[in-house]
Amino acid sequence: MSDIQDQEQYIKSLEQIKVIEDKVQKEVDERKGEVQNQIKTIEADLGDSITKAENEGRLLVESSIEKSRMKANEEAQRTISEAETKSKSITFHYDQTMMKEIMEILLSGIK
């Protein structure tokens, strides 16, 4: 009878081990699923962060280009305005000798 009891005890131990193994496997599978979900979430967040950074970078570049364009326009307008002001203040003084030289130049083309 002792052999039968030993066998029953052995079988019972094996059944307990199997129950524990199943429980551990279930916990491992659950944890694996949680980790996979966390990885998916992190990947999605990373993708969103990359997209956001790209958009912010694009906007920054566009803003810098626009600011540079506006600054160049302002400088060009300022230069044009200065040139117009200077051209209005220029006076032409001539004398008889200068007029004679100008006339000779003009008339030399007629010959």
TAGIQUI-V767701 format. One line per field, one symbol per residue. phi: phi as a letter, one per 40 degrees, with the letter a starting at -180 (. if undefined). psi: psi as a letter, one per 40 degrees, with the letter a starting at -180 (. if undefined). burial: # if it has 24 or more other ideal C-beta (glycine too) atoms within 12 Angstrom, else .. Layout:
phi = ???
psi = ???
burial = ???
This chain:
phi = .cccccccccccccccccccdcccccccccccccccccccccccccccccccccccccccccccccccccccccccccccccccccccccbbbbbcccccccccccccccd
psi = ddddddddddddddddddddddddddddddddddddddddddddddddddddddddddddddddddddddddddddddddddddddddehihhiiddddddddddddded.
burial = ...............................................................................................................
